[in-house]
């Protein structure tokens, strides 16, 4: 990052001096401004990769409005330039507002040196054209690359724990219902970890067929099997010195769990068709929406593997358990989809906000995203009214409405097979007479 330039705007000269000394080893140019009045000229005169912007410049004002004004000016002049907001007031609402309006991150005074440096380097890296950061889970379409923590106490507690464990190499297990953003949290952990210079490697365990499991994770050598025309490294090797994210770990068949455990314990893999052990240095993050302790009790998940992957446990609460985050999330989606579909920015009416807060959101953030996208598309007004959100309690409907369509019948058959086979995907696929991949596609289709 030594070839990056940072511009710091703060009216406290003591702060500017301290930051200049702190950041000099990390940036090629560290320029400080005690007043934002010359900011437009500075933006035109040099190539900047990140701006650290104070929120207040007038002694009698401390609302943060000045910082938001200059944030808009920076974004108007340099839309792709990352801006990190700097404030002495730990106001979550202001932080959310600043990030919603284009800021890359938010730092509170007095600051932690290491955290401040990490935040600025990450923001500057996001400006780099040489290396692009992969977008996480529900925010892929809009290019959003950051975790939205929300305003609820439970999410702020999760944020604090995440920031404590991310810089370590401890294995992490992320649990939560479908659609809560488990992959996004995994990417956030990687983003603030010491391995962030390398791209995180993701594996959807539910989509990996049993026959290709070893080849996919451990790789193979030429001639190992019929279609092995060349040596091919697996996901473990690809994640060397980075983070390996194993999604849907609870769907891994029991007889394959021992092979995964061996690779994790030995910190080495052997490619299919080879006898050579290859050391790998990975940080492991796993995720599941299933109850692993219950699976362990039923002898469907290895207890030793469970403890190996569960050094740190992070539980993402369901959206209905943090209702104060529903409207802010919806507003973020509204801004993204209005931009995506080239529509004027619309706002939620009071009735629509009440309706969104009262809905149970069994599909969590993913369901909210789809509901907002549909509402934006069909909206012909400047506001999103409650009538545009045609929400229904699908679980209640499933028990009250007779199955009448082929899709409903298929979904019901899959659910019944899951109950019969106790969630074992291989057994479910065999009972239904379909492949495991086809089963997984149908699970995604029906939100199972």
Secondary structure, DSSP 8 states (H G I E B T S, - for coil): -TT-EEEEE-S-HHHHHHHHHHHTTT-SEEEEESSGGGHHHHHHHS--SEEEEES--STT--SSHHHHHHHHHHHHH-TT-EEEEEESS--HHHHHHHHHTT-SEEEESS--HHHHHHHHHHHHHHT-SS------GGGTTTT--S----S-HHHHHHHHHHHHHTTS---EEEE--TTS-HHHHHHHHHHTSTTTTS--EEEEGGGS-GGGHHHHHHEE-TTSSTT--S-EE-HHHHTTTEEEEEETGGGS-HHHHHHHHHHHHHTEEE-BT---EEE--EEEEEEESS-HHHHHHTTSS-HHHHHHH-SEEEE---GGG-GGGHHHHHHHHHHHHHHHTT----EE-HHHHHHHHHS--TTHHHHHHHHHHHHHHH--SSEE-GGG-----HHHHHHHS---SHHHHHHHHHHHHHHHHTT-HHHHHHHHTS-HHHHHHHHHHHT-
